[in-house]
Amino acid sequence: MTTPRSSILVIGALASRRATLTEMLGETADFVVHTADSIATGAHILGAAACDAIIIDTREGTDLDVGAIPTLRRLAGPAALLAVLPMMEGDEAGRALRIGADRCLLLEQQDAAGLAATIRAVLTAGPRHRALREPHVMIVEDEPATAEILSRFMAWRGYRVTAVPNGRHALERLRGDPADIVITDLDMPMLDGESLIAELKSASNRPPVIVVTGNPISELTWSRLRRSVVELYLKPLNLREIGQTVDRIVGTRAA
């Protein structure tokens, strides 16, 4: 009895990379390979015929960077989704897995047999992200420019973001929409960051808190805060470090 071949969609912006992947997959008789150069073309193929797996060759500076993964995850349905990354950096791989990829790989570390084995293993295991949920980050910041920068950065990393200008608004929103983590300034009107942290300590599902501030804080203030917050960052902010901390904490809570 002949085993049915799996249908694979290879989607990537660079024709040479698509050709390399297609050639590698063609070295085994296990797969039927389709290719697409955009999400729109990929959606058309998926609408015409079901695929067992999608391989996205991510490429910064194109519409098919890591940020395209959530869209493909929704289009993929029950299909497995593998992300080929330009470099297997920990934060990029972690982000890709969190926002919808089932497996990440570096093409330069694969041969045809290894790629085929990886795809078979993912197909056997089934998709990790059967119901994609975007973790919720709340940003509490009264400085519009900083709130905008943090919001855009966290959304780019695959998080659902809510931004509010003070602690009072944060508490009101959190009652109806709990957050996986809160990033808060300290000096704000109506209810400042330190008071917000004190209020959150009594919450039944208390979210972890990261503090960002543009003002030096005293040792006395830090001694009050250090048991209640994950990390303190001084402005100007190191977004990469903040992103890595959020990934680590939210990933731990979701595990």
C-alpha positions, -999 to +999 in steps of 0.1 A: +000+000+000+014+034-010+016+060+017+000+093+007+025+121+002+022+151+024+014+185+008+039+213+018+036+250+011+069+269+009+064+306+012+092+331+011+101+364-005+134+353-021+131+330-052+165+315-046+156+304-011+123+290-022+141+271-049+166+257-024+138+245-001+119+230-030+150+211-042+157+197-008+121+186-003+121+171-038+150+147-029+124+125-011+092+111-025+073+120+007+061+155-003+041+174-028+055+210-028+038+242-036+055+276-035+043+312-029+061+345-028+035+364-006+008+358+020-018+366-006-005+339-030-002+315-001-038+322+010-050+314-026-032+281-026-045+272+008-080+281-003-077+257-033-062+227-015-054+217+020-017+216+030-002+195+058+026+219+066+037+254+058+073+265+057+078+302+059+113+315+050+114+347+072+133+376+059+137+410+076+128+440+054+101+420+035+064+413+042+074+378+052+094+386+083+087+369+117+058+393+121+039+374+093+037+342+114+004+350+133-013+357+100-001+324+085-010+306+117-046+317+112-046+308+076-029+274+082-058+260+103-047+225+114-015+225+093+019+225+109+039+258+106+077+258+104+097+290+105+131+292+088+150+320+105+180+339+091+199+334+124+188+311+153+190+337+180+172+328+212+148+358+214+138+355+177+132+318+179+113+322+211+092+349+196+084+329+165+073+299+186+052+321+209+033+337+181+024+306+161+054+286+147+055+249+156+092+246+149+121+269+140+151+259+120+182+274+103+184+264+066+221+264+066+222+237+093+198+214+073+204+188+046+175+172+027+173+141+049+173+162+081+147+187+068+124+158+058+128+142+092+120+174+109+088+179+089+077+143+096+083+148+133+062+180+133+034+164+113+034+134+137+032+157+168+006+180+154+005+218+157+014+233+191-009+263+185-043+249+180-059+279+196-036+309+192-038+333+222-019+365+222-005+372+257-016+405+272+009+432+281-004+463+299+016+495+297+010+522+323+027+553+312+017+590+311+043+601+287+027+596+252+060+591+233+072+564+257+038+547+258+038+546+220+073+532+216+067+505+242+033+496+227+046+493+192+076+472+203+055+448+223+029+445+195+058+437+171+069+409+194+035+393+192+018+406+223-017+421+227-011+455+242-032+479+263-018+513+272-032+535+300-019+568+314-021+561+351-026+535+378-062+542+384-071+535+348-049+504+349-068+489+378-101+496+361-090+479+329-074+449+347-107+441+365-123+432+331-092+422+311-064+407+332-028+411+319+000+386+318+025+413+327+024+450+336+050+476+326+046+507+346+062+541+351+064+554+387+056+592+385+021+595+371-010+615+380-041+602+398-024+569+410+013+566+407+033+534+399+042+526+435+006+528+446-005+507+416+021+480+426+007+481+462-028+476+449-018+447+426-002+428+455-037+420+468-050+409+435-061+372+433-042+367+400-014+393+405+005+400+372+043+403+373+054+440+371+083+457+354+091+493+364+104+519+339+113+553+351+132+584+339+140+595+374+166+581+398+150+563+427+162+562+462+174+531+480+145+534+503+120+534+474+138+505+457+138+485+490+100+488+491+096+478+454+122+450+449+101+422+464+071+432+442+086+438+408+105+416+383+129+443+370+136+480+370+147+498+338+159+534+336+151+556+307+163+558+279+150+523+277+168+492+263+139+477+244+158+445+236+164+438+273+128+446+282+115+423+254+137+394+266+125+399+302+088+399+291+094+368+269+110+350+298+083+359+324+053+354+302+067+322+289+071+309+324+036+318+334+022+301+303+042+269+309 
